[in-house]
Amino acid sequence: MDAVYNTGWVLPGHSKRALNYPMFATPEEAVRAIREVAEALGARLVLKPHPHDFHFNSLQDVEGVEIYKGSIEEALDGADVVFCFLTKVAFAAIARRKKVVTLAQNIAALSGVTFHCTQADEIEAKTRQALASEWGEAEETRARRFFGWLERDYFVANDLSNPGAHAFLERYFPPLPEAARTEAAPDLDARLRAIPGVLPRMQSIDPEGTGERAPSMLYGPFARADDFRVDEVDIVLNMFAAGVLKPERERGMMLDVGACKGGAFAGFAKLGWEVHAFEPNPPMHAYIQEKAMLPGVRLNQLAVSEKSGEDLPFYTSEESIGISSLSPFRDSHKPTAIVKTIRLDEYTTREGISHADFLKVDTEGFDIFVLKSHDWENIRPQVVVCEFEDFKTDKLGYSVEALAALLEARGYTVYASEWHPITRYGGGEHRWRAMHRWREGCLPKTSWGNLIAFRDPIDDAVITRFTWQTIEATRAKRLRKTALDKFRADVAALDAAVAANPARAAALSAKAAKPPRPPVWSPPSLTLLSEPRLSAAGPVLLAAQTNVARASDLIVCSEKLEGLEDV
C-alpha cells in the first residue's frame, strides 16, 4: 500500500489538500480498512511511505501493518497486490505487470488493467478478483496502449505532469516501440475527460474536515484559502469556442443584460457573434464604448425590467462599481441617475431578434424580473447565466429557489456555481467554492454565485471539465499579470535609479534586461487556448532588439503584447 499521508488528508493550505479520496476520512481509517482485507485473505500488509513523507509515525501504531522504507522497486517486486492512492506508484506497478487496486479517481484507473474501487465495501471483492486474475495478451495490449497515451497525450501534449515526467517514463516503463507511442487511444482520452475530478485539480474533501460532500456537488467544495475564482461566462464562452456548444445559426447571438465593464460580451464579439448589451449606468456606459465598437455589438443605455417606459432611480455605491442597481441593498447606495426601462421581449420584437444562443443577466438583484420580461415562447437561448444572492433579493420578494424554479419550469437543466459568502464588496476578495447540479436546498443561505441553465441535455462531466479548465486558465492569466506587474515595477524602479544616479545605469540596465519570469503553469488544453501565445518573457525579447531611450519605453512593448492575449 502506498503512502497515504501524501494524498490530501493534510492541513488546509497544503498543495495536496485539493485532492478528493471519498472512501476514508483519515489515513488511519484507510490503513485499518486495507489491513482487515489482508487479514481476511491471510496476507501481510506492507505500507511503503513516500521518501519525503515524515508524517506517517502514527501509522506505525496500527496493529498488523509493516512499514517498509526500502526502494519502491523492491517493495513492488515483493507484492502480490498493490493498493494505490498515488498515481505514480500505480504507474510503476502496472509497468511491472502487478495486480493493482486503485483507491482514488486517478489516471491509472483508466488504464483498463487495474481493479478500481469507488466504495470501501468493494475493496475485499476487488482484491480477491485481482488475486484470481492473470496477466494475459489482452492486459498487455491495454497496458501498452495506456503507456503510449500517457507519454503522448498526458505527459507531453497536455503537459499536466511535473517536470520529471520523461525521466519517470524512462525509469519505470519498458522501452516502447514507435507504434505504441503513436497509436491512437481516443477511448482513454474520452474516459479521462468524462470522469469528474480525474484531472490534477481533483475534487477536494470538505473544507470543514468531515470528508463529506453534498450530493449535488459536481466539483468541490474548495476552501476559501484555496483561492479559486472562475468566471461563469467564461465557462460558457469556452464551451462554444471548443465546439461543445454550437450557435444555431451561422452567427451566434448574445443578449447581455447588465454589461458593466463589457468583459462578458467582448469574448463573444471576438468570436464573431452579434451582441445586444444593456448598461444603464451612465459612467459605465461611457467606459465600455471602446468595447462596444467591436463588430456586431449594439450597446443600449437601458435598464431591462418587467415594465417598459419607466424612469427609475439608479443606485451606485463607492464600495464597488459592480453593485450598481435599481434596488439599494447597501447603506452606501445613493441615487445617482434616472434610467429608462424596457422589457426584453419588447426590445427583441423591436429589433427583429428571433433567436438567441446565450442570455447573460447580472443586474444586482433584478435578475428574475429580467427573465420574466423575456419572450420564452419564441426565443429559447441555449444557455442562460444569471446571478443569485438572497441578501439582495429577499427584500425584492424572491430567492435563488424561485430563480431556479423559473428556469426549470421552462425546461432548462440548472447548475449552481457557488461562491463563499461575501466578506466585502469590491477589492477582489471573492472566492469560489463549488459547482452543483441544482437541487432545492443545495446552497447555504449565505452563499452567492451564478446559475447556469442549459436548454438541451448536457452531461454533468462536461460541466465539471469546463469548470476545471476555466479555473486553471484564470489562474494562468493571473500569474501572467503578476509577472507583468512586477516587471513594470522593476522598470519604474530602474527609471528612478537612472535619474538619481546615472553612473549606476549600466548595471541596472543589465538587471532590467532579465525581468522575473512567471512560475511555470500550463493552461488546460482548450480549443480557445490552443494557439501559441506570447509569454510574459515576450516584452524582454522585444526590448533586447529595440533601441529605447528610457527603460519605461519597454512598457509600450509589454502593453502591446498584453493586448495580444485577447486576440
N, C-alpha and C positions, 0 to 999 in steps of 0.2 A: 504494500500500500504506500502511495507516495505522500509527500509532506503535506499535511493538512493545514498547518499554520500559515502556509503561503497561499491560501485560497480564498481570502476575503473575510475570514472571521476575525478581523483585526480592528484596531482602534479607528474611529472615524477620522478621516483625513488621510489614511494610508492609501497608497496608489492602487491597491488591490481591493479596496473596500467596495468598489463598484461592481464586483462580480457577484453572481447570484447562484447559490447552491441550495436549492429549495428543500432538500430532504432532511437536513440536520440544522440545528440551531447553534451547536458548538463543536469544536474539534473533538472533544472528549466523547460527545454523543456519537459522532461518526465512527470513531475508533471502536467504541464498545459495540456498535451495531455490526461492524465487519468482524469483530472478534467472535460474536455469537454465531455468525455464519461459519467461521473457521472451526469453532468447537463442534458445531453440528456435523461438519464434514470430517472431523478428526484431523484437522490440518493445523499448521503453525501460522500465526500472523506475524509478519515482519514489517515494521514501519521504517521506511527509508526517508530520513529528513533531508531537506534541501541543504546543501553545503553552507549556505549563508543564513540558515534559519537557527536562531538562538532562543526560540520561544517554545520549544517542544518539551521542556523538562516535565511539565505536568502530565504529559502523556506517558512518561516512564512509570508513573504510578498506576496506570491501568493494567490490572492483572491479566496475565496471559498474552501480553504483547512484547515482542522483542524489538529493540532499537538497533538498526544496522547502520554503521557510519562509514562503511567502505564505499567503493565506487558504485555508481549506478549500474554499470555494465555487469559487475559481479552479482549485484542484487537481482538484476533481471535474469541472468543466466541460471540462477538457482531457483527461480519461481515457477510454479505450475500455473498460477493465475495472478494477474497484475490488476490491482484496483487503482484506478486513476481519477484524480480530480484535475491534476495539472496536465496541460496539453502535451508538452514536450516529452514527459515521461511516457505518455501513451504513444507518441510517435516512435520513440526508441523501442518500446515494447513490440509494436507492430513490425518494425524493421527486423526484429529478432524472431518473428513469427510466433510470438507469445499469445496466449489467450488473455484478452483484455476486457475487463468490465469497467465501463466508463460511468462515473457517478455525477457528471455535470454536463451541461449543454456545451461541450467543447467541439472543436473542429474534428477531432479524431472520431467522434461518434458518427460522423458522416461517411466514414471510410467503407462501411459495409462489412467490416471484419471484426468489429467489437460487439460486445453484448451490453447494450445501453439500458441503464435503469433510470426511470423517471420518478419512482416512488421507493421508499425504503423497504417496503414489504416485497419488492421484486428481487432484492439482492440475492437471496439464497437460491431462488429458482434460476436466475441468470448465471450464477456461479456454477451450479450443477450442469446447466446447459453448456457452459464454457468447458468444463472438465470433460464432458462427454463428446465434445466436438473434435474434429480432425482438420488439420490444415491441408487442404487439397488444391487442385488446379483452379477451381473457382475462386477460392480465397486468394491464391497467388495473383490471379488476374486482377481482382478488385484492388488488392493492395498496391500493385504496380501502377494501376490507373490512378489510385489515390496519391501515390508519391509523385507521379508526373504532374497531376493537377496542383499538388501542394507547391511544387517548385515553380511551375509556370504561372499559375493564376493567383495563388495565395501569397507566397513569399515574394514573388517577383512582380507580377502585374499590379496587384493591389498594394504591395509593399506595406502590409499591415503588421509585419513581424518586427522583431528587434534587429539591430544591425548584424547580429551573428547568425542570421538565418542560413546563409550559404555554408558557413563553417559547420553548422549543426547538420545540414543535409549531408555534407561530405563525411562527417564523423559517424553518423548513425545509419544512413541508408546505403545499401549496396549500389555500386555504380549503375546508373540507369542508361540503357541504350537510347539513342536519339528518338526512336519510335515511342518509347514510354514517356519521354519528356514532352513530346509534341502531340501525343494522341489526345484528341478532343474528349473532354469529360463533362459535357454540359449538364448531365444529371447531377453531378456533385455541386457544381456552381449553383444550380437551381435549388438544390436541397439546402445549401448553406444560406442562401438569401431568403429562403422560405420559412426558416425556423427563427422565431423571435428570440433575441438575446444571444445568438450564437456568435455574432461579431464581437471583436475585442471589448467594446464598451457594452458589456452584458448587463442584464437587469440586476439592480442592486438588491441587497437584503434591506429589510425595513430599517429606516434611519433610527428608529427607537430601539432597535436591537431585538425585536421579537422574532425576526426571521419570517414573519408572515407578510403576505401581500394581499391587497384587496382583490377579490375575484375579478373585478372589472379591469384591473391594470394589465396593459399590454407591455409597457416599458416603464421601469422604475419600481418603487419610488427612489428618488435621489435626495440626499441631504442638502440643506442649504449650503453647507461647506463645500460640496462638490462643484459649486459654481457653474451649473449648467444653465444655458439660455438657448432658446430656439424661437425663430420667427415662424409662426404657423403659416403665414402667407408664403414663406419660402418653401415650406413642405409642399404646398400645392404647386408652386412655380416649378420646383424640381420634378414633380410628377409629370407635369405637362412637358417640360423640357426633355425628360427621359423617354417620353412616348408611352408611359404607363396610362396616362390620360391623353386624349386627343380632342382638339376642337372639333365641334360638329360640322363646321363649315371651313372653307379654305383659310379664312382669317378668324382667329379667336376673338371673343368679345368678353370684356370685363366691366362690371359695374362696381365702382369703388366709392362707397358711402362713408365719408369721414377720412379724407385723403391725408390730412395732417401734413407731413413733410414730403409726401409723394413717393416715399420709398417703396410702398406696396405696388403701386401701378407701374413704376418705372421698369421693373424687371419684365413685366408682361408686354409693355410697349416695345422693349428691345427684342422681344420675340416676334414682333410684327403684328401684335394684336391691336384691335380697336378698343379704346378705353374711354368710358364716360365716368368722370370723377366729380365728387362733390366735396367742397370745403368752404363752409360759410364764414369761418373766422377771417376777417379782413387781413390781419398781418400774415397769417399762414397762406392765405390765398395768393398774396403778393410774393411770398417767399418761394413758392413752388412754380412760379411762372416759367422758369427755365426748364424744369422737367416737363411742364405742360406743353412745351414746344416740340417734344418728341413726336414723330409722325404717328398719327392716329389717335392722339389724346385730345379729349374735349373736357376742359375744366369748367365747372359751374360753381358760382358763388351762391349756392342754395343749401338750405337745411332740409333734409328729407324727413317727413313726418307723416302722421295719419291724415292731416288736413292740409290742403293746398291754400296758398294765398294769404297765410297769416304773417303778421310782422311780430316776431317774438324776440325777447331779450336774449342775448348770448353771453354766457358767463365764462370768464377766464380767471386764471389763478397765477400768482407769482411763484407758487410751488413748482409748477410744471406746465409747459405749453401743451403737454399730452393729455391734460384733463379738462380741456375746454369743452363746454357742454351747454345744451339747452336747459339742463337741470342743475342747480347748485347743490353739490353734495359735500362741499368743504367750507369751513368758515372763511377760508381765504378767497372764495369765489366772489367776483364782483361783476356786475353787468357792464360790458364794455362796448357792445354794439347791438344794433337791431338787425335781425336777419329775416329774409323771406323764406317761407316753407313751400314744399311741393311734395305731392305723393309720388312714389316711384312709378306706379302704373300710369299716372298722368304723364310723367316725363317720357317713359318708353313709348307711349302711344304718340305723343307729340313729335318725337324724334324718329318715328318709324322703326323702332327696335323690335325685332320679332324673335330674337333668341339671345341667350347669354350663356357662356360657359362657366363663368366664375362670378359670384356675388360676394363681395367682401364688405362687412359692416363693422365699423368701430366708431360709435357715436357717444361713448362715455355715458351709458345708461339708457339711451333711446333706441337700442337695437331692435327690441321687439316691435316697436311702433314702425320702424323702417320695414321690417319683414311683413307686417300686417298691411302695409301700403303697396306691396308688390303684387303683380299680376301672375299668380302661381298657375293659373289655368292655362295660360298661353306661353309663358316664359318660365321654363323649369331649368335653372342653372345646374350644370353637372356637380358643382361644388359650392357650398356656402360656408363662409367663415364669419362668425360673429362673436363678440366679446361677452363674457359674463362676469359679474361681481355683485353679489347680493347686497353688499354695503351700499352700492349706488342705486340698485333697482328696487329694493324693498319699499322705499318711500314712493316709488312710482307704481307700486302695486303688483310687481311680478318678481319671480325668482328664476334661477337657472333651470329649475324643473319645468317652468312654464315655457321658457325659451326652447328647451329641447323637445317638449311635447308639441309645440307648434311645428317644428321641423319634421318630427316623426309622423305627425298627422298628415303631412304632405308627402309621405312615402320615403323620407330620407333616412339613411343609416347615420347615426350620430356618434362622434368621438369627442372626448373632452380632454383638452390639453391643460393640465392643472399646474399652476404656479404656487409657490409658497406665499402665505399671507403677506400683503404689502406692509413693509415697515415704514416707508415714507414714499411719497410720490416724487418723481424726479431723482436725479443723482445716480441712476444706473444700478440700484440695489436690488432689483427684481431677480429672483432665481427660480428656475423651472424645476418641477417636481416629478411629474408622471404623465403618461398618456393612457387614457381609459377608453374602453368600449363602453359607451354611455349606458348606464342603468340608473334608475332613480335611487338617490341616496348615496351614490358612489363618491361624492365630493364633500369634504368638510365645509361647514358653513362659512368659514373664514377664508376659503380659497378664492382664487380668481383665475381667469385664463380665457381661452377661446374654445368655442365649439366648432368642430369641422364636420360638415354634413355632406354625404355623398348620395346623389340621386340613384346611381346604379350600384349593384352589388360590388363589393371590394373585399379582398382578403385582409384579415387583420395583420397578417405577416407583412403585407405591402406597407401598411401604415407604420408598423414597427421599423421596417427597413428604412423608409424615408425620414422618419423621425430621427433615427440614429445618424444617418448620413448628413442631415441638415445640421444637427448639433455639432458634428465634427467639422463641417465646413465653416460654421460660425466660429468655432474655437480657432481654426486655422486663420481665419480672417482677423480675429482679434490679435493673434500672435504676430501677424504681419504688421498690423497697425502699431503694436507696441514697439516692434523693432524700428519702424519708420519714425515714430515719435522720439525714440531715443537718438536716432540718427540726427533728427532735426535739432534736438537739444545739444548734441555734441557740436554740430555745425555752428549754432549760436554761440556756444562757449568758445569755439575757435575764433570766430569773428571778434568777440570781445577781447580775447587774449592777444590777437594780432594788433588790434587798435591800441591796447595798453602797452605792449612790448613787442615791437616789430622784430627784435632780434630773435625771438622765440618762434617766429612764423614758420621757418623751415621745419623745425622739429614737430611742431603741432600739425603742420600740413601732412607730414608723413603719417602721423597718427590718424588724422581725419580721413586719409585715403583708405583706411581699413575700419569702417564702422561695424558695430556688432551685428552679427547675423542672428536671425531669429532661431529659436530652438527648432530642431528637426521635427516636422509634423506633416504627415502625408494626408491630404484631404481624401475623403471617400471617392470611390470610382463612380461618379455620377456622369451621365452624358453632359449635363450642364457644366461640369468641371473638368471634362476630359481633355480639353485643348491645352497645349503647352502654355504656361503662364510665366511672366517675369517675376522673379522672386524679389525679396527685399534687398538683395545684393545688386539688383539691376542699376539703381542710381550710381553705385560705386563704379561699375564697369563703364557706364557712360561718362561719368566725371573724369575717369582716367584718360579718356580720349578727347577731352574738351578743354579748351583754354578758358579759364574762369578768372575774373578779376578779383572776386572775393569768394570765400567759402560758401557764403549764403546763396550764391548763384546756383549751387548744386540743388537747392530746394526746388528750383524751377524744373530741373530734370526729374527729381523724385515725385513731384506732383503730377507731371505728365505720365509717369509710369503708373502711379497710383490710379489715375483715371482710366488707364487701360484695363484695370482689373474688372471694370464693369462692361467692357465692350463684348 
